[in-house]
Amino acid sequence: MIDETQLLEQLKSKSQKNQAFKVLLELYKERLYWHIRNIVKSHDDTDDVLQNTFIKIFKNIDKFKGDSKLFSWMYRIATNESITFINKKAKRLQVSNEEVQQLAINNLTSDVYFEGDAIQLKLQSAIATLPEKQQLVFNMKYFEDLKYKDMSEILETSEGALKASYHIAVKKIEAYLTNN
């Protein structure tokens, strides 16, 4: 595993930036893909958001202060890019964010990259009914198995609030799955 401090130095060095960025891409591309995919649902949209995320990371790496882990900083960018994408799509289609997500879930069945079954689709529908913050927390904990400490850095929220959000999200999802 590469040393994050060393990688950061290389990313901030003009002569090593491009090579270091390739390493960064290799290390985090897949994890960020699935993080974004859990939010925006569609493979094609995920690819667009992932590309925007890495462009932003590349352009802003010099502004990274090291207050958090590099991983947390990149996840925060990916999360914000995903939310921005959904907001823009909702505005363009003149529907709510919830409707954008429901449309994405409805389209999952025709998405060749979606390998889930009816149960997965039902779970995705349940998640889509949650408020944005609860969706993020649930996805990060359930699908990505992130620690509350890392989620706290990414979402800039206390661990206690995140635990409460996750607990509430689980209860709402259970109720949705029981009633539908």
N, C-alpha and C positions, 0 to 999 in steps of 0.2 A: 504493500500500500504506500502510495506516495505521501510525503510529508506536506501537509496543507500550507505551512509557512513558506516552505521552499517553492511550492507551486505558485503561491501568491506573489513572491518575489519575481519569479519568471514571468508571470502574467503582467506585472507592472514594468517589466524591462522591455524597452523598445525592440531590442534584438531577439528576445526570446518569446515575446508575446504570442505570436502565431503558433509556434510549436507547443507552448504551454497550453494554449487554448484548445488545441487538438486533444491533449491529454485530459483536460477538463471535460470536453465533450464526451470522450470515451467513458470517463468515470461516472458522469451524471446524466447522460442522455436518456438512458432507459428509465431510471428512477423518476426523472422529471416528466418523461412522456406519460407514465402511468399516473402520476400525480395530477397532471393536466387532464388526462383522459377521464379520470374519475369526476372531474368538474364539468368539462364541456361535452363529454360522452362520445362524440363522433371522432373517428380516426382522422379524417381529413382536417377537421377543425383543430384537433389536437396537434397535428403536424404544423399548421399555421401558427398556433399559439406557441408551440415549442420553438419554432424558428424565431419568432419575435422575442421570446424570452432570452435565447442565446445572443441575439443581436444586442439586446439591452445589457446583458451581462458583459459582453465584449466592450461595448461603448462606455460602461460605467465602472469597470473593474478598478480604475484609478481612484474612484470615490469610495470604494469599500474601505472602511476604517478598521475593521477587525473587532468591532464591538460584539459581534456574534460569530458563530462558525460560518465559514464560506458557504457550506451546505444550506444553512438556515437562511442566509441572505438570498441565495439563488431560489430557494423554495418560495420565499416571500415574493420575489419578482414573478415567478411562475404563477403563484396564486393570484397576484394582482392582475397580471396579463390575462388570466383565465376569466376573472370577474369582469374586467374591462371588455373582453371579447363578448361575453354573454350580454352585458349591458348594451353594447353597440348593436348586437344582432337583434335584441328585443326592440330597440329604438327603430332600427331599419324596418323590421317586420310589423312595427306598431302593436306589439303585444307585451305582456309582462315577462319578467325574467323566468317565472315559474312556467309560463307557456312555452318559452324557448326550450327549457329543459325537458318539458313533456314531449315536445316535438322531437327533440334529440333522442329521447327514450323510444318513442314510437318508431323512429328510423333505425334503431339498433338492429331490429330483426332483419333489415335488408343490408346491414353493414357487414361486408365479407370478413372484417377483422374482429367482429364480435363473436366470441365462442361460448357465450352463456346460453342458458336454457330459460324456460318459462319462469323458474324460481328467481334467476338472476334479474330478469326483466321486472318481475314483481318487486324485488328488493330495490332496483333502480327507481321504480315509480314511487316507492315509499320514501326513499332518500330525497327525491325531488320535491316532496311535500314539506320538507323541513326548511326553516329559515336558513339563509346563506351560511351564517357562522356555524350552526349545528351541522349542516352538510359537510363543511370543511373539516370540522373536528371528527365527525363520524368517519369520513373517508380516510383521513390521515391515520386514525387509530385502527379502524377495522380492516381496511385494504392494505395500508402501508405499514402498519404496526409501528408507527412512530411513538417515541416516548413523549410523555407530557412535557418534559423539560425542553425537548426540541421543538415541539408544537408551540410552546410558550414563546420561544425566540422567533419563530416564523410568523405567528399571528399576533405577537406583541400583546399577549393576554396572560393573566396569572394561571398557574397550573390548576389551582382550585376552581377557577371559573371554567376551565377547559374540561375538567373532570365532571363538573355539574352539567355542562353542555352535552357531553358525551352520554351521560346517564339519561338525561331528558330525551336526547335523540333516539337512544335505544328503546325507551319506553314508547315514544311516538311511532317508531318503526314497527315494534311488536303489535301495537294497537292497529296500525294500518294493515299489517299482514293478517291479523285475526279477523278484521272486518271486511277485507276484500278477497 
